[in-house]
Amino acid sequence: MRTIAEQWEQQGIEQGIEQGIEKGEALLLQQLLAWRFGALPDWVETRLAQAEPARLERWAKRVLDAPTLEAVFAEGSGLFNAV
């Protein structure tokens, strides 16, 4: 049987791993965007830093086919929003 302190420690480790994975996903997407579209404006880094994992995944799927940087991040109607 684990103590409360051990449970908290394990929860902290799991949260740290999850946050590390999310930061890694955002960094990889940032690198792909820069490779595809060139130097990135500040708003891109802000959006990547604030995005939840599901949104990062949607953007990552768009990066290969989107005609512009703005199309990667487009919300609402349009071809790239169904992804």
BADRENTOR-558316 format. One line per field, with one value per residue: residue in one letter; x, y, z of N, C-alpha, C in turn; chain; residue number from 0. Coordinates in steps of 0.001 Angstrom, whole numbers, m for minus. Layout:
# BADRENTOR-558316
lumro = c(A, ...)
n.c1 = c(X, ...)
n.c2 = c(Y, ...)
n.c3 = c(Z, ...)
ca.c1 = c(X, ...)
ca.c2 = c(Y, ...)
ca.c3 = c(Z, ...)
c.c1 = c(X, ...)
c.c2 = c(Y, ...)
c.c3 = c(Z, ...)
rovex = c(A, ...)
marpa = c(NUM, ...)
***
This chain:
# BADRENTOR-558316
lumro = c(M, R, T, I, A, E, Q, W, E, Q, Q, G, I, E, Q, G, I, E, Q, G, I, E, K, G, E, A, L, L, L, Q, Q, L, L, A, W, R, F, G, A, L, P, D, W, V, E, T, R, L, A, Q, A, E, P, A, R, L, E, R, W, A, K, R, V, L, D, A, P, T, L, E, A, V, F, A, E, G, S, G, L, F, N, A, V)
n.c1 = c(840, 566, 1770, 215, 1963, 3657, 1828, 1209, 3716, 4034, 1918, 2810, 5100, 3941, 2418, 4477, 5789, 3758, 3486, 6016, 5933, 3917, 5179, 7279, 5872, 4818, 7204, 8278, 6291, 6592, 9149, 8676, 6852, 8480, 10387, 8810, 7479, 9242, 10749, 9049, 6279, 5766, 3194, 2679, 4354, 3225, 625, 1219, 2406, 253, m1597, m3742, m3206, m4873, m5450, m2874, m2342, m4252, m3296, m768, m1435, m2317, m96, 1375, m198, m1379, m1741, m736, 808, m1102, m3331, m2855, m3546, m6171, m9514, m12951, m15025, m14042, m11594, m9385, m10314, m11781, m10106)
n.c2 = c(m1178, 2182, 5283, 8499, 10531, 9184, 8618, 11218, 11966, 10172, 11017, 13598, 12990, 11719, 13848, 15589, 14138, 14056, 16816, 17292, 15745, 17113, 19615, 18790, 17938, 20393, 21760, 20192, 20573, 23323, 23396, 21992, 23725, 26002, 24970, 24446, 26907, 28971, 31666, 32147, 34088, 35900, 35358, 32723, 31145, 31829, 30777, 28034, 27516, 27817, 25933, 23063, 19480, 18122, 20114, 20763, 18400, 18500, 20737, 19758, 17753, 19287, 20663, 19588, 19821, 22327, 25412, 27829, 29394, 30561, 29045, 26647, 27206, 27990, 28387, 27372, 27345, 25491, 23706, 22731, 22578, 20373, 18366)
n.c3 = c(0, m895, 365, 921, 220, m1556, m3586, m4445, m5346, m7488, m9100, m9691, m11182, m13398, m14440, m15102, m17109, m19046, m19610, m20663, m22986, m24397, m24761, m26367, m28641, m29503, m30055, m32126, m34088, m34441, m35571, m37976, m39206, m39543, m41271, m43485, m44086, m43578, m41652, m38609, m37496, m34398, m33357, m34004, m32367, m29914, m30154, m30425, m27940, m26236, m26932, m26633, m26552, m28508, m30371, m31267, m32599, m34692, m36120, m36829, m38634, m40718, m41630, m43759, m46054, m46156, m47866, m46978, m44115, m42470, m43140, m41852, m39253, m39424, m38386, m38246, m41165, m44070, m46055, m44514, m41951, m41410, m40775)
ca.c1 = c(0, 1372, 1378, m307, 3127, 4090, 816, 1416, 4964, 3762, 1075, 3683, 5947, 3089, 2098, 5708, 6001, 2745, 3858, 7199, 5483, 3207, 6176, 7993, 4998, 4766, 8509, 8378, 5411, 7239, 10247, 8096, 6297, 9596, 10989, 7881, 7048, 10282, 10721, 7691, 5938, 5587, 1874, 2708, 4924, 2238, m454, 1749, 2640, m1021, m2512, m3898, m2697, m5750, m5286, m1554, m2474, m4964, m2373, 293, m1981, m2489, 1157, 1866, m1047, m1869, m1031, m111, 925, m2396, m4267, m2604, m4202, m7525, m10639, m14208, m15300, m12943, m11008, m8463, m10957, m12393, m9047)
ca.c2 = c(0, 3393, 6417, 9653, 11226, 8409, 8820, 12578, 11940, 9476, 11903, 14661, 12425, 11509, 15164, 16101, 13413, 14531, 18174, 17168, 15246, 18209, 20598, 18179, 17993, 21787, 22091, 19518, 21281, 24609, 23127, 21655, 24957, 26845, 24332, 24561, 28274, 29951, 32304, 32193, 35280, 35674, 34816, 31267, 30597, 32020, 29791, 26709, 27404, 27823, 24934, 21764, 18420, 17827, 21182, 20556, 17281, 19004, 21588, 18914, 17076, 20274, 21304, 19046, 20167, 23711, 26255, 28950, 29272, 30925, 27937, 25633, 27616, 28468, 27776, 27680, 26560, 25370, 22404, 22269, 22508, 19050, 17432)
ca.c3 = c(0, m1025, 1199, 182, m342, m2718, m4622, m4961, m6107, m8745, m9897, m10168, m12229, m14568, m15000, m15703, m18363, m19983, m20023, m21511, m24287, m25062, m25196, m27481, m29809, m29948, m30625, m33414, m35014, m34720, m36498, m39275, m39770, m39977, m42431, m44621, m44393, m43277, m40329, m38061, m36716, m32954, m33025, m34149, m31145, m28857, m30343, m30129, m26497, m25516, m27492, m26005, m27426, m29646, m31354, m31860, m33541, m35882, m36867, m37383, m39803, m41780, m42038, m45018, m47185, m46117, m48827, m46281, m42663, m41895, m43362, m40825, m38015, m39709, m37676, m38924, m42352, m45022, m46282, m43490, m40636, m41234, m40368)
c.c1 = c(889, 843, 855, 847, 3632, 3110, 977, 2675, 4733, 2907, 1909, 4586, 5144, 2728, 3320, 6004, 5026, 3081, 5070, 6843, 4794, 4186, 6969, 7182, 4945, 6080, 8682, 7510, 6017, 8364, 9726, 7533, 7408, 10257, 10122, 7647, 8106, 10122, 9279, 7455, 5692, 4252, 1839, 3248, 3951, 1130, 14, 1915, 1341, m1965, m2558, m3486, m3571, m5597, m3921, m1612, m3189, m4034, m1275, m192, m2107, m1176, 1657, 1086, m1499, m1061, m289, m16, m418, m3409, m4068, m3438, m5655, m8565, m11917, m14394, m14069, m12364, m10203, m9090, m11610, m11382, m8996)
c.c2 = c(1247, 4490, 7538, 10405, 10494, 8565, 10194, 12640, 11289, 10347, 13047, 14189, 12257, 12831, 15766, 15433, 13908, 15931, 18158, 16691, 16358, 19273, 20067, 18206, 19409, 22194, 21447, 20217, 22629, 24423, 22790, 22893, 25864, 26263, 24545, 26006, 29345, 30522, 32491, 33495, 34910, 35025, 33295, 30633, 30712, 30978, 28386, 26502, 27273, 26698, 23652, 20684, 18127, 18870, 21072, 19448, 17718, 19842, 20762, 18183, 18020, 20762, 20804, 19535, 21618, 24577, 27432, 28637, 29556, 29793, 26818, 25934, 28054, 27677, 28152, 26819, 26493, 23974, 21900, 22170, 21171, 18040, 17333)
c.c3 = c(0, m115, 305, m486, m1590, m3880, m5258, m5820, m7468, m9672, m10475, m11299, m13516, m15239, m15689, m17042, m19422, m20494, m20942, m22909, m25066, m25566, m26385, m28758, m30378, m30607, m31995, m34455, m35391, m35737, m37894, m39972, m40300, m41222, m43672, m45050, m44124, m41873, m39860, m37309, m35249, m32614, m33138, m32870, m29975, m28961, m30007, m28630, m25715, m25934, m26672, m27012, m28657, m30747, m32032, m32909, m34820, m36743, m37527, m38633, m40992, m42375, m43395, m46232, m47238, m47088, m48178, m44789, m41998, m42039, m42341, m39584, m38207, m38914, m38413, m40138, m43243, m45037, m45099, m42109, m40382, m40717, m38878)
rovex = c(A, A, A, A, A, A, A, A, A, A, A, A, A, A, A, A, A, A, A, A, A, A, A, A, A, A, A, A, A, A, A, A, A, A, A, A, A, A, A, A, A, A, A, A, A, A, A, A, A, A, A, A, A, A, A, A, A, A, A, A, A, A, A, A, A, A, A, A, A, A, A, A, A, A, A, A, A, A, A, A, A, A, A)
marpa = c(0, 1, 2, 3, 4, 5, 6, 7, 8, 9, 10, 11, 12, 13, 14, 15, 16, 17, 18, 19, 20, 21, 22, 23, 24, 25, 26, 27, 28, 29, 30, 31, 32, 33, 34, 35, 36, 37, 38, 39, 40, 41, 42, 43, 44, 45, 46, 47, 48, 49, 50, 51, 52, 53, 54, 55, 56, 57, 58, 59, 60, 61, 62, 63, 64, 65, 66, 67, 68, 69, 70, 71, 72, 73, 74, 75, 76, 77, 78, 79, 80, 81, 82)
***
